[in-house]
Every structure is written in C-alpha cells, then in structure tokens.
C-alpha cells in the first residue's frame, strides 16, 4: 500500500466517523416533543418537561457546533499536513524520541484545549447557568484548568515517557511490557482515585453520624460489604447536578456522595442508591470492567506494535521520517471504527450491569425507594426521558429511565 492510498483511507474513516455521529445525534432529536408523554405524568409536570426539552435542544445545538469545528480543524491538520509540520517543529528542537513525543502531544493537547476554552465557558456559564445548574465561579474555572494542565503534564507526560522508553528499548516485547505498565498504572489509579486525585479538585469530608450513615452501614453489613469509608464531596461547588460513585477494591472500598444528592433525596432513596452501587461490586461489575479495560489495552497495543516500525503511517500524514508519535496519531484514526464497535458492545454490557445492580438494590432496600430516587434524579438533572433507541444503543452506558423503571416495576411485582 502506498502512503497516498493510506491517506485516502484515513480521510474516509475520519469523515465517516463524523457523519455517523451526526446522524445518530440527529436521530435523537426526532423523539423530542414539548408534549408530555402519558407515561411520564405523575413525576414530570408540563412546565418542567418543556424545560427539559429546551435543555436537550440547546445542548444538541452546542455539541453540533463544537463537534463540527473540531472536525474541520482535524481535517485541516490532515489535509495540509499539519501533524507533519508539528513533527518537523519538535524534531528541530530535539533528536530524542521521548522529548519529541512529549512536545508533539503537548503542543497538540494544549492548543486543542485552548481552542475548546470558549466552548467550555459558554457551556458552563451560559447553558448550564440558564437552566440553574452552574455554580462554578470564574476563579474555580481557571484553577480547574491550571490544575488539569499540570496533572496532564505530570501524569500524562510520565506515562507517555515510559511508553516511548519501552518502545525504544524493548523491540518485539514492546506491547507486552507497555501492557503490563499501563495495567499497573490503571490498577493504581482505581485503588487510589478517591484519596489522591479527587482532593485536587474537590473537598471530601466523612459522612457524619446519623440516620443516613447508620442506614448505609446497615446495608453494608447485611451484604457483607467491607466499606472503608463514606464521604461527602462538595459537588455544589461547581454544579447542582447530583451523583454518587463507588471506588477502590479489596480492602480499600469507598463510597462518595455529592452534597447535592444528599440535599435532594430522603434517607431511604439515598440508601437505595448506595445499595445499587454495592450491587455493582457484589456482582463483580467493577472487576469485570477493570479486566475488560486491561484486555482492550492489550489488544490495542498488540495491533499498534505491528504497525509502529513501518514508516507508512508517518508518510501518510505528510512526514518524511518515521516516528512513534505520528504512527500513534494515524493508528488512532484507523482504529476508531473498531473502537466504536467495541464501545457499543461495552455499553450493552454496562446497561445489563445496571439492570443487575438495580435488582440487587431492590432485594435489600425499601419498596419504591429506588424508583423514587431515579425519578427525582431525572427531574433534577433534566435528563432526556425519550432518547432514540439507536442513540441509546450506541452511546448509553445506562438504560433509558423509562425502560429502567419498567424493569424495576416488573421485579417488584414478582416479589408481591
């Protein structure tokens, strides 16, 4: 295959991926209506539902604009050999492959993020503020950006340096050693995410003694769930959106509740939400997710290792010299169709896991509590209640709310 032929394939894949995403996004707009569906009456009023539809419409238009701009920038970089130009720039600064890779991805990442800042500002301070979600101050926004850049430079730069070092020294064993290294790093982050990374951006405080803590600890004991700690995160510092998550494994298992979640839900509802999170652990969804991610990384690195030494990838992007970083860029585009298919499969698995965790929660929480919690979350967050089935199939890691409520209702009927 010639570089020109490969370039045509790269362009075709980039265009096809963009068109596919826009088609799926458009399909999702066809299910939108300001008329409240009959099945939603009872927990949504007409005014709130109309507000949700407007929120969905504004977000779609915003994403269409930002994604279209990103697409044309990427196409310009491909068509006018922009990646090759950046490669020549970093080569003029250093002959070391590690330094070249760090500068190359650092420049691309930093410029890309700078271009996205106006969109981030508009989404945060206009769209989210318009619908009463935004609580982020200008100071917090700036600090988040600076800390994000610093974290990317230290952690991202460190991992990239290690991968390039392995590539330079290991030959045919590159993909195996890189796979082991990334897997160890992934496990480390999973284990220490809440204690190391979260405090950089948010304040965590222990859930105080009281009815809620007693209820959660009772559920943990009932399910033999060795819970290390329960924390409250100051999510209201940035948004009124509520959430909860589980992190860690082994003896270091933690549950984190957003303060916005605590403010909006009863003890029974919060206990049901936490029972759902415990269900993910008891059903080994967390372990399956980790192992699945590690296996994906191994496959990706193996395929990448077969192509890295070939100058064809760099030549297709307009360069005259083979390089690790240009090969990664070209490979990332070529791999994207497989990544999309894999993402669809994994989203399907994730939706099944959500149903399983719901069934687990129903077995140990009060009747109706989980349904009420999900309804309240949906109303509070203005979630899309009528997404197009194809959009759900491609993008949703959680079932659509109405389907999820129907599944819960069927389980509760069986228990009666």
C-alpha positions in Angstrom: 0.0 0.0 0.0 1.2 3.5 -0.8 1.2 6.5 1.6 -1.4 8.2 -0.7 -3.7 5.2 -0.5 -3.4 5.1 3.3 -4.1 8.8 3.4 -7.3 8.4 1.5 -8.4 5.6 3.9 -7.6 7.9 6.9 -9.6 10.7 5.4 -12.5 8.4 4.6 -12.6 7.0 8.2 -12.5 10.5 9.7 -15.4 11.7 7.5 -17.4 8.5 8.0 -17.0 8.7 11.8 -18.1 12.3 11.9 -21.1 11.6 9.6 -22.1 8.6 11.7 -22.0 10.6 14.9 -24.1 13.4 13.5 -26.6 11.0 12.1 -27.0 9.3 15.4 -27.3 12.7 17.1 -29.9 13.9 14.6 -32.0 10.7 15.2 -32.0 11.6 18.9 -33.7 14.9 18.1 -36.6 13.2 16.2 -38.0 11.8 19.5 -38.2 15.3 21.1 -41.5 16.9 21.7 -42.9 19.6 24.1 -46.0 17.5 24.7 -45.6 15.5 27.9 -45.9 11.7 27.1 -48.6 10.0 29.1 -46.1 7.6 30.7 -44.2 10.5 32.3 -47.2 12.0 34.0 -47.0 11.8 37.8 -43.4 12.7 38.2 -43.0 15.3 35.5 -45.2 18.3 35.0 -45.7 20.0 31.7 -43.6 23.1 32.6 -40.6 21.0 33.8 -40.8 18.7 30.8 -40.8 21.6 28.4 -37.7 23.0 30.2 -36.0 19.6 29.8 -36.7 19.6 26.1 -35.3 23.1 25.8 -32.2 22.0 27.7 -31.8 19.0 25.4 -32.2 21.2 22.3 -29.6 23.8 23.5 -27.1 21.1 24.3 -27.6 19.4 20.9 -27.0 22.7 19.0 -24.0 23.4 21.2 -22.5 20.0 20.6 -23.2 20.1 16.9 -21.3 23.4 16.6 -18.3 22.4 18.7 -18.0 18.9 17.1 -18.2 20.4 13.6 -15.5 22.9 14.4 -13.3 20.1 15.8 -13.9 18.0 12.7 -12.8 20.8 10.3 -9.7 21.5 12.4 -8.8 17.8 12.4 -9.4 17.6 8.6 -7.3 20.7 8.1 -4.5 19.2 10.1 -4.7 16.1 7.9 -5.2 17.8 4.5 -2.5 20.4 5.0 0.0 18.1 6.7 -0.4 19.9 10.0 0.7 16.9 12.0 3.9 16.6 9.9 4.6 20.3 10.4 4.4 19.9 14.2 6.6 16.8 13.9 9.2 18.8 12.0 9.0 21.6 14.6 9.7 19.3 17.5 12.5 17.5 15.6 14.2 20.8 15.2 14.2 21.1 19.0 15.5 17.7 20.0 16.6 14.4 18.5 15.4 12.4 21.5 12.3 10.3 20.8 10.9 10.9 24.3 11.3 14.7 24.1 9.8 14.7 20.6 6.7 12.7 21.7 6.2 14.9 24.8 6.5 18.1 22.8 4.3 16.8 20.0 1.4 15.7 22.1 1.9 18.5 24.5 1.6 21.1 21.7 -1.5 19.4 20.2 -3.2 18.9 23.5 -2.5 22.4 24.8 -3.6 24.1 21.5 -6.7 21.9 21.3 -7.6 22.7 24.9 -7.1 26.5 24.3 -9.5 26.2 21.3 -12.1 24.5 23.5 -11.9 27.1 26.3 -14.5 29.4 24.7 -16.9 26.4 24.3 -16.3 25.4 27.9 -17.0 28.9 29.1 -20.2 29.1 27.0 -21.5 25.7 28.1 -20.7 26.3 31.8 -21.6 30.0 32.2 -24.4 30.3 29.6 -26.2 27.0 29.0 -25.7 25.4 32.5 -26.4 28.7 34.2 -29.6 29.3 32.0 -31.1 26.1 33.5 -29.9 26.7 37.0 -27.1 24.1 37.1 -24.0 26.1 37.2 -22.3 27.0 40.5 -18.8 27.4 39.1 -17.1 30.7 39.8 -14.6 32.2 37.4 -11.9 31.5 39.9 -12.8 27.8 40.2 -12.9 27.5 36.4 -9.4 29.0 36.0 -8.0 26.9 38.8 -9.5 23.7 37.4 -7.9 24.5 34.0 -4.5 25.2 35.5 -4.6 22.1 37.7 -5.8 20.0 34.8 -2.9 21.1 32.6 -0.4 20.4 35.4 -1.9 17.0 36.1 -1.8 16.2 32.3 1.8 17.3 32.1 2.9 15.3 35.2 0.8 12.1 34.9 0.2 12.1 31.2 3.8 13.1 30.4 5.1 10.5 32.8 3.1 7.7 31.3 3.9 8.8 27.7 7.7 8.9 28.5 7.6 5.4 30.0 5.8 4.0 26.9 8.2 5.7 24.5 11.2 4.5 26.6 9.8 0.9 26.4 9.3 1.2 22.7 12.9 2.4 22.2 14.4 -0.3 24.3 12.3 -3.5 24.1 11.8 -4.3 20.4 9.3 -7.1 19.9 8.4 -7.2 23.6 7.1 -3.6 23.4 3.4 -4.3 23.6 3.8 -6.8 26.4 5.9 -4.5 28.6 3.7 -1.5 27.8 0.6 -3.5 28.6 1.9 -4.5 31.9 3.0 -1.0 32.8 -0.4 0.6 31.8 -2.3 -2.2 33.6 -0.4 -1.5 36.8 -1.0 2.2 36.4 -4.7 1.6 35.8 -5.0 -0.5 39.0 -3.1 2.1 41.0 -5.5 4.8 39.8 -8.5 2.7 40.5 -7.3 2.0 44.0 -6.2 5.5 45.0 -8.5 7.6 42.8 -10.6 9.0 45.7 -7.7 9.6 48.0 -5.2 11.1 45.5 -6.9 12.6 42.6 -10.3 13.8 43.8 -8.9 16.0 46.6 -7.0 18.0 43.9 -10.4 19.4 42.7 -12.9 18.8 45.4 -13.2 18.7 49.2 -14.1 15.3 50.8 -15.5 15.0 54.3 -16.6 11.9 56.2 -20.4 11.4 56.3 -21.3 12.5 59.8 -23.0 10.1 62.2 -26.8 10.0 61.9 -29.7 8.2 60.3 -28.2 8.2 56.8 -24.8 6.8 57.9 -26.5 4.2 60.1 -28.7 3.1 57.2 -25.8 2.8 54.8 -23.7 0.9 57.2 -26.6 -1.4 58.0 -26.9 -2.3 54.3 -23.1 -2.8 54.0 -23.2 -5.2 57.0 -26.3 -7.0 55.6 -24.5 -7.6 52.3 -21.0 -8.4 53.8 -19.6 -5.4 52.1 -16.4 -4.2 53.8 -16.8 -0.5 53.5 -13.8 1.6 54.4 -15.3 5.0 54.4 -18.3 7.1 53.3 -17.5 10.6 52.1 -19.4 13.7 51.0 -18.0 15.6 48.1 -18.7 19.3 47.6 -20.2 18.9 44.1 -22.3 22.0 44.7 -19.0 24.0 44.3 -19.5 23.5 40.5 -23.0 22.3 39.7 -26.4 21.4 41.1 -26.2 18.0 39.3 -26.2 15.1 41.8 -24.3 11.9 41.7 -22.7 9.1 43.7 -20.0 6.7 42.9 -18.0 3.7 44.3 -14.3 3.4 44.0 -11.5 1.1 45.1 -11.4 -2.6 45.6 -10.1 -5.1 48.0 -9.9 -3.6 51.5 -10.0 0.0 50.2 -13.6 0.4 49.1 -15.1 3.9 49.3 -18.4 5.4 48.6 -18.7 9.1 47.7 -21.9 11.1 47.8 -22.3 14.5 46.2 -23.6 17.0 48.7 -26.3 18.0 46.1 -27.5 14.4 46.1 -27.9 14.4 49.9 -29.8 17.6 49.8 -32.4 16.4 47.3 -33.1 12.8 48.5 -34.6 11.1 51.5 -32.6 8.6 53.6 -34.5 5.6 52.0 -33.7 6.9 48.5 -30.0 7.5 49.3 -29.8 4.1 50.8 -31.3 2.5 47.7 -28.8 4.4 45.5 -25.9 3.2 47.6 -27.3 -0.4 47.6 -27.2 -0.1 43.8 -23.5 0.9 44.0 -22.8 -2.0 46.3 -24.6 -4.3 43.9 -22.1 -3.4 41.2 -19.3 -4.6 43.5 -21.2 -7.8 44.7 -22.0 -8.7 41.1 -18.3 -8.2 40.2 -19.1 -5.5 37.7 -16.1 -3.4 38.9 -13.7 -6.3 38.5 -15.2 -7.1 35.1 -14.8 -3.5 34.0 -11.2 -3.4 35.1 -10.3 -6.7 33.4 -12.2 -5.7 30.2 -10.3 -2.4 30.1 -7.0 -4.2 30.6 -7.8 -6.7 27.8 -8.7 -3.9 25.4 -5.5 -2.2 26.1 -3.5 -5.4 25.4 -5.3 -5.9 22.1 -4.8 -2.3 21.1 -1.1 -2.3 22.0 -0.5 -5.6 20.1 -2.1 -4.3 16.9 -0.2 -1.0 17.3 3.1 -2.8 17.8 2.6 -4.5 14.4 2.5 -1.1 12.7 4.8 1.2 14.7 8.0 0.3 12.9 6.5 0.9 9.4 7.2 4.4 8.0 3.9 4.2 6.1 1.8 5.7 8.8 4.1 8.8 9.2 4.4 9.1 5.4 0.6 9.1 5.0 0.4 12.1 7.3 2.9 14.0 5.1 6.1 13.4 7.1 9.4 12.1 5.6 10.7 10.3 8.7 9.1 7.6 10.7 8.2 8.5 14.3 6.4 7.0 17.3 4.0 9.9 17.8 2.9 10.2 14.2 2.3 6.5 14.0 0.1 6.8 17.1 -2.0 9.6 15.5 -2.5 7.7 12.3 -3.2 4.4 14.1 -5.8 6.2 16.4 -7.8 7.3 13.3 -7.5 3.9 11.6 -8.6 2.1 14.9 -11.6 4.4 15.5 -14.2 2.2 13.7 -13.2 -0.8 15.8 -13.2 1.4 18.9 -16.8 2.5 18.0 -18.0 -1.1 17.6 -16.2 -2.1 20.8 -17.8 0.8 22.6 -21.2 -0.3 21.5 -20.6 -3.8 22.8 -19.3 -2.5 26.2 -22.2 -0.1 26.5 -24.6 -3.0 26.1 -22.8 -4.9 28.8 -22.9 -1.9 31.1 -26.6 -1.5 30.6 -27.1 -5.1 31.6 -24.9 -4.5 34.7 -27.2 -1.6 35.6 -30.2 -3.8 35.5 -28.4 -6.4 37.7 -27.4 -3.8 40.2 -30.9 -2.5 40.3 -32.2 -6.0 41.1 -29.7 -6.3 43.8 -30.7 -3.0 45.3 -34.4 -3.9 45.3 -33.6 -7.0 47.3 -32.2 -5.0 50.3 -33.9 -1.6 50.1 -37.3 -0.4 50.9 -40.0 -0.9 48.2 -40.3 2.1 45.8 -37.3 3.9 47.2 -35.1 3.2 44.1 -37.8 4.2 41.7 -38.4 7.5 43.5 -34.6 8.2 43.7 -34.2 7.6 39.9 -37.3 9.8 39.1 -36.1 12.6 41.3 -32.6 12.4 39.8 -34.0 12.6 36.3 -36.2 15.6 37.1 -33.4 17.4 38.9 -30.8 16.8 36.1 -33.3 17.4 33.3 -32.4 14.0 31.8 -33.6 13.0 28.3 -36.5 10.7 29.0 -37.3 9.8 25.4 -33.9 9.2 23.7 -34.0 7.5 20.3 -33.3 3.7 20.7 -30.4 3.8 18.3 -28.8 6.6 20.3 -29.2 4.6 23.4 -27.7 1.5 21.6 -24.6 3.4 20.6 -24.0 5.9 23.4 -25.8 5.0 26.6 -23.9 3.1 29.3 -27.1 3.2 31.5 -30.6 2.2 30.4 -33.0 4.9 29.5 -35.1 5.9 32.5 -38.5 4.6 31.3 -37.0 1.2 30.4 -35.2 1.1 33.7 -38.3 1.9 35.7 -40.3 -0.7 33.8 -37.7 -3.4 34.7 -37.8 -2.3 38.4 -41.6 -2.4 38.4 -41.6 -6.0 36.9 -39.2 -7.1 39.7 -41.3 -5.5 42.4 -44.4 -7.1 41.0 -42.7 -10.5 41.1 -41.9 -10.0 44.8 -45.5 -9.3 45.7 
